[in-house]
């Protein structure tokens, strides 16, 4: 996804998560090469993650965070499972389909 298509908030969030991953990696004395090997990616991709670039798959970024102990939603699998169950139940009561209204949408959050 091109960087220009992202909102300012998304760009800041990506850069913040990248810096958190970088700080955790450095504080644990983990070389980029070793993290890349654990993730099955190139060192160049690790650099992209740490810079908060948007082109890296979100699963890869989350896996890097998990390996280094960077908290995302939670680091407790039971807590994550409970969130998953709650969200499944919530989504079950929402309509299956949505329709766009002809009104102009204000997506400038």
Sine and cosine of phi, psi and omega as CSV:
sin_phi,cos_phi,sin_psi,cos_psi,sin_omega,cos_omega
0.00,0.00,0.74,-0.67,0.01,-1.00
-0.90,0.44,0.64,-0.77,-0.01,-1.00
-0.85,0.53,-0.57,0.82,-0.08,-1.00
-0.92,0.39,-0.32,0.95,-0.03,-1.00
-0.99,0.11,-0.09,1.00,-0.06,-1.00
-1.00,-0.03,0.55,-0.83,0.07,-1.00
-0.96,0.30,0.29,-0.96,0.01,-1.00
-0.87,0.49,-0.65,0.76,0.00,-1.00
-0.90,0.44,-0.68,0.73,0.02,-1.00
-0.89,0.45,-0.68,0.73,0.02,-1.00
-0.87,0.49,-0.68,0.73,0.02,-1.00
-0.91,0.42,-0.66,0.75,0.01,-1.00
-0.89,0.46,-0.68,0.73,0.03,-1.00
-0.89,0.46,-0.71,0.71,0.00,-1.00
-0.91,0.41,-0.63,0.78,0.01,-1.00
-0.91,0.43,-0.73,0.68,0.02,-1.00
-0.89,0.46,-0.65,0.76,0.05,-1.00
-0.87,0.50,-0.69,0.73,0.03,-1.00
-0.92,0.40,-0.60,0.80,0.05,-1.00
-0.89,0.45,-0.68,0.73,0.02,-1.00
-0.91,0.42,-0.70,0.72,0.01,-1.00
-0.88,0.47,-0.72,0.70,0.00,-1.00
-0.89,0.47,-0.68,0.73,0.01,-1.00
-0.90,0.43,-0.68,0.73,0.00,-1.00
-0.88,0.48,-0.73,0.68,-0.02,-1.00
-0.92,0.39,-0.66,0.75,-0.03,-1.00
-0.91,0.41,-0.40,0.92,0.04,-1.00
-0.99,-0.12,0.11,0.99,0.00,-1.00
0.81,0.58,0.66,0.75,0.03,-1.00
-0.99,-0.14,0.89,-0.46,0.05,-1.00
-0.92,0.38,0.48,-0.88,0.05,-1.00
-0.82,0.57,-0.62,0.78,-0.02,-1.00
-0.85,0.52,-0.69,0.73,-0.01,-1.00
-0.93,0.37,-0.68,0.74,0.05,-1.00
-0.88,0.47,-0.67,0.74,0.03,-1.00
-0.86,0.51,-0.70,0.72,0.03,-1.00
-0.88,0.48,-0.70,0.71,0.00,-1.00
-0.88,0.47,-0.56,0.83,-0.03,-1.00
-1.00,0.03,-0.25,0.97,-0.06,-1.00
0.95,0.30,0.57,0.82,-0.01,-1.00
-0.77,-0.63,0.03,-1.00,0.02,-1.00
-1.00,0.05,0.31,-0.95,0.09,-1.00
-0.88,0.47,-0.57,0.82,0.03,-1.00
-0.86,0.52,-0.63,0.78,0.02,-1.00
-0.94,0.35,-0.60,0.80,0.09,-1.00
-0.87,0.50,-0.68,0.73,0.04,-1.00
-0.87,0.50,-0.67,0.74,0.03,-1.00
-0.88,0.47,-0.66,0.75,0.04,-1.00
-0.86,0.50,-0.75,0.67,-0.07,-1.00
-0.93,0.37,-0.39,0.92,0.06,-1.00
-1.00,0.03,-0.12,0.99,0.00,-1.00
0.97,0.26,0.49,0.87,0.02,-1.00
-0.97,0.25,0.61,-0.79,-0.15,-0.99
-0.98,0.21,-0.21,0.98,-0.11,-0.99
-0.98,0.20,-0.10,1.00,-0.04,-1.00
-1.00,0.04,0.69,-0.73,0.00,-1.00
-0.85,0.53,0.68,-0.73,-0.06,-1.00
-0.87,0.49,-0.56,0.83,0.03,-1.00
-0.90,0.44,-0.60,0.80,0.03,-1.00
-0.92,0.38,-0.67,0.74,0.02,-1.00
-0.90,0.43,-0.71,0.70,0.01,-1.00
-0.90,0.44,-0.61,0.79,0.02,-1.00
-0.91,0.42,-0.65,0.76,0.06,-1.00
-0.87,0.49,-0.70,0.72,0.02,-1.00
-0.88,0.48,-0.69,0.73,-0.01,-1.00
-0.90,0.43,-0.71,0.70,0.00,-1.00
-0.84,0.54,-0.63,0.78,-0.07,-1.00
-1.00,-0.03,-0.04,1.00,0.04,-1.00
0.99,0.17,0.38,0.93,0.06,-1.00
-0.99,0.16,0.85,-0.52,-0.05,-1.00
-0.94,0.35,0.70,-0.71,0.08,-1.00
-0.95,-0.31,-0.97,-0.23,0.09,-1.00
-0.98,0.19,-0.62,0.78,0.04,-1.00
-0.09,-1.00,0.47,-0.88,0.06,-1.00
-0.99,-0.15,-0.03,1.00,-0.01,-1.00
-1.00,-0.05,0.92,-0.40,-0.02,-1.00
-0.83,0.55,-0.56,0.83,0.03,-1.00
-0.92,0.40,-0.64,0.77,0.03,-1.00
-0.91,0.42,-0.69,0.72,0.04,-1.00
-0.89,0.46,-0.66,0.75,0.01,-1.00
-0.89,0.45,-0.64,0.77,0.03,-1.00
-0.91,0.42,-0.68,0.73,0.07,-1.00
-0.86,0.50,-0.69,0.73,0.00,-1.00
-0.87,0.50,-0.73,0.68,0.00,-1.00
-0.89,0.47,-0.70,0.71,0.01,-1.00
-0.88,0.47,-0.69,0.73,-0.01,-1.00
-0.93,0.36,-0.58,0.82,0.09,-1.00
-0.88,0.48,-0.69,0.73,0.02,-1.00
-0.90,0.43,-0.67,0.75,0.02,-1.00
-0.90,0.44,-0.73,0.69,0.00,-1.00
-0.90,0.44,-0.46,0.89,0.00,-1.00
-0.91,0.41,-0.44,0.90,-0.02,-1.00
-1.00,-0.05,-0.10,1.00,0.04,-1.00
-1.00,0.07,0.37,-0.93,0.02,-1.00
-0.88,0.47,0.54,-0.84,0.01,-1.00
-0.95,0.32,-0.51,0.86,-0.05,-1.00
-0.82,-0.58,0.48,-0.88,0.10,-0.99
-0.82,-0.58,0.46,-0.89,0.01,-1.00
-0.82,-0.57,0.63,-0.78,0.07,-1.00
-0.97,0.24,0.70,-0.72,0.14,-0.99
-1.00,0.07,0.37,-0.93,-0.01,-1.00
-0.97,0.26,-0.11,0.99,0.02,-1.00
-0.93,0.38,0.50,-0.87,0.07,-1.00
-0.95,0.33,0.71,-0.71,-0.03,-1.00
-1.00,-0.10,0.74,-0.67,0.08,-1.00
-1.00,-0.09,0.98,-0.18,-0.02,-1.00
-0.97,-0.24,0.39,0.92,0.04,-1.00
-1.00,-0.05,1.00,0.09,-0.08,-1.00
-0.98,0.20,0.00,0.00,0.00,0.00
